Amino acid sequence: MTFEHIQNQILEFNSLGKRMFVTSSFQTHSVVLLHVLSRIDPSIPVFFVNTGFLFPETIRYKNTIAQEFGINIIEIQSALPKSQQIDRAGDLLFASDPDYCCYLNKVQPLEPIIAEHDVWINGVRADQTEVRKAMKTIEQSKFGTLRYHPMLDWSKKEIFQYIKAYNLPRHPLDDSGYMSIGCEPCTRKMVLGDERSARWYGLNKTECGLNTELVKK
């Protein structure tokens, strides 16, 4: 989908009075969507889910993007203290039940935001996971909200071509071999050229739950 297509869709949503918001994990491949939207309408709020387990480099990168792009970033987090996010053995949930940990720290904090808006702009790409490959550019989400995936048909090569063309800042951990960066306890350096394989390494898990239902608690 070209810049013009994305611009026309955003303008159409605006003309219909749709309340839009964006989510971003602030990885290098996230920066393209944020840059595109900053050129179209920088007033669209960007929600950043701070799980409390993120790399400090991700926080610094988020601050850099906010300053350079002039976008409105709103940080949200779980209402449940980390001291209560433990299992019966006293271990933190990311070690014993990562699906529930993702639910508490990513899915649950975002649900009120989804419910308050009409369009959720999400930067998923079809080449990332099988779940995302099955998605459509516009589809129904929770609470009657629409999901809009403007980057769905972009490849990793196209992402980095855009970054190079506009000389966009890259995540500080890129040069260290991290290509898919989430929470620090659940992220490793890239394995065998597959950027998503570095997340939840060794587990049958490729999604945090924002893009699919992993748990129902």
C-alpha positions in Angstrom: 0.0 0.0 0.0 1.5 3.3 -1.1 1.7 6.5 0.9 -1.1 7.9 -1.3 -3.4 5.0 -0.5 -2.7 5.3 3.2 -3.3 9.1 3.0 -6.6 8.7 1.2 -7.8 6.1 3.7 -6.9 8.3 6.7 -8.7 11.3 5.0 -11.7 9.1 4.4 -11.8 8.1 8.1 -11.5 11.7 9.0 -14.3 12.8 6.7 -16.6 10.2 8.4 -15.7 11.5 11.8 -13.9 8.3 12.9 -11.9 8.4 16.1 -8.5 6.9 15.2 -5.6 5.8 17.3 -2.3 4.0 16.6 -0.3 1.5 18.6 3.4 1.1 18.4 6.0 -1.1 20.0 8.8 1.3 18.9 11.0 -1.2 17.1 12.9 -0.2 14.0 10.3 -1.6 11.7 7.6 0.3 13.6 9.1 3.7 12.7 7.9 3.6 9.1 4.2 3.7 10.0 4.8 6.4 12.5 6.7 8.5 10.0 4.0 8.0 7.3 1.3 9.1 9.7 3.3 12.0 11.0 3.3 13.3 7.4 -0.5 12.8 7.1 -1.9 13.7 10.5 0.5 14.0 13.5 -2.5 14.6 15.8 -3.6 11.0 15.7 -2.7 9.6 19.2 0.0 6.9 19.4 -0.5 4.6 22.4 2.6 3.0 23.8 2.0 0.0 26.1 4.8 0.1 28.7 4.9 -3.3 30.2 7.5 -2.4 32.7 9.8 -5.1 31.3 11.0 -3.2 28.2 14.6 -2.5 27.3 15.7 1.0 28.4 16.9 1.5 24.8 13.3 1.1 23.7 12.2 3.9 26.0 15.0 6.2 24.7 14.1 5.3 21.1 10.4 6.2 21.8 11.5 9.6 23.2 13.7 10.2 20.1 10.8 9.4 17.7 8.4 11.6 19.6 10.7 14.6 19.4 11.7 14.1 15.8 8.3 13.3 14.4 6.2 15.7 16.6 3.6 13.0 17.3 1.3 12.6 20.3 2.5 9.6 22.3 0.4 8.4 25.2 1.9 5.8 27.6 -0.3 3.2 29.2 0.4 0.3 31.5 -1.1 -2.4 33.6 -3.1 -1.4 36.7 -1.8 -4.5 38.5 1.5 -4.0 40.3 4.3 -6.4 39.4 4.3 -7.6 43.0 0.9 -9.2 42.3 1.9 -10.6 38.9 3.2 -13.9 40.3 2.2 -17.5 40.2 1.6 -19.8 43.2 5.3 -20.5 43.5 6.1 -16.8 43.7 7.7 -16.6 40.3 6.9 -13.7 37.9 4.4 -14.7 35.3 6.7 -14.1 32.3 8.6 -17.2 33.4 5.7 -19.5 34.2 2.7 -18.2 32.1 3.8 -15.8 29.4 0.4 -15.7 27.7 -1.2 -14.4 30.9 1.7 -12.0 31.5 1.0 -10.5 28.0 -2.7 -10.4 28.8 -2.1 -8.4 32.0 0.5 -6.1 30.6 -0.5 -5.5 27.0 -4.0 -6.7 26.1 -5.9 -5.6 29.2 -4.4 -2.0 29.4 -5.3 -1.4 25.7 -8.9 -2.7 25.8 -10.4 0.5 27.1 -8.6 2.5 24.4 -10.0 0.2 21.7 -13.5 0.6 23.1 -13.2 4.4 23.0 -12.2 4.6 19.4 -13.6 3.7 15.9 -10.4 2.8 14.1 -7.2 1.1 15.4 -4.3 1.7 13.1 -1.9 -1.2 13.6 1.5 -1.8 11.8 1.4 -5.6 11.5 2.9 -7.1 8.3 1.8 -10.3 6.6 5.4 -11.6 6.4 5.8 -11.6 10.1 3.7 -14.6 11.4 1.0 -17.0 10.1 -1.6 -15.1 12.2 -0.8 -11.9 10.4 -0.6 -13.5 7.0 -4.3 -14.3 7.4 -5.3 -10.7 8.2 -7.0 -8.2 5.9 -6.2 -4.6 5.4 -9.4 -3.5 7.2 -11.2 -5.9 9.5 -13.4 -6.0 12.6 -11.9 -5.8 16.0 -13.3 -5.9 19.6 -16.0 -3.5 20.7 -17.1 -2.8 17.1 -13.8 -1.0 16.4 -12.1 -1.4 12.9 -8.5 -2.6 12.6 -6.6 -0.8 9.8 -3.4 -2.5 8.7 -1.7 -0.1 6.2 1.7 -1.9 6.3 0.2 -5.4 5.8 1.6 -5.9 2.3 5.0 -4.3 3.0 8.0 -6.6 3.0 11.0 -6.3 5.4 13.1 -5.1 2.4 10.6 -2.3 1.7 10.6 -1.2 5.3 14.3 -0.8 5.4 14.4 0.9 2.0 12.0 3.5 3.4 14.1 3.9 6.5 17.2 4.5 4.3 15.4 6.9 1.9 14.2 9.2 4.8 17.2 8.6 7.0 15.0 7.6 9.9 16.5 6.7 13.3 16.9 3.1 14.1 16.5 1.3 17.4 19.7 1.3 19.4 19.7 -2.5 19.7 19.6 -3.1 15.9 23.3 -3.2 15.6 23.5 -5.8 18.3 21.5 -8.3 16.4 18.0 -7.7 17.8 15.5 -7.6 15.0 12.2 -8.1 16.9 12.3 -6.4 20.2 9.7 -6.8 22.9 10.1 -7.3 26.7 13.6 -7.9 27.9 13.1 -11.2 29.6 11.3 -12.6 26.5 13.6 -11.3 23.7 16.8 -12.7 22.3 18.9 -11.8 19.3 17.7 -13.0 15.9 17.9 -16.7 15.3 18.4 -18.2 11.8 17.3 -15.1 10.0 13.7 -15.2 11.4 13.0 -11.9 13.2 10.1 -13.3 15.2 12.0 -16.5 16.3 13.8 -14.3 18.8 10.6 -13.6 20.8 9.6 -16.1 23.5 12.4 -18.3 22.3 11.8 -22.0 22.9 8.0 -21.6 23.4 5.1 -22.3 21.0 4.3 -18.6 21.1 4.7 -15.9 18.4 2.0 -13.3 19.4 1.5 -11.2 22.6 -2.3 -11.4 22.3 -3.0 -7.9 20.8 -3.5 -9.5 17.4 -5.1 -12.8 18.4 -6.8 -14.3 21.5 -4.2 -16.2 23.5 -5.9 -16.3 26.9 -9.3 -15.6 28.3 -9.1 -14.8 32.0 
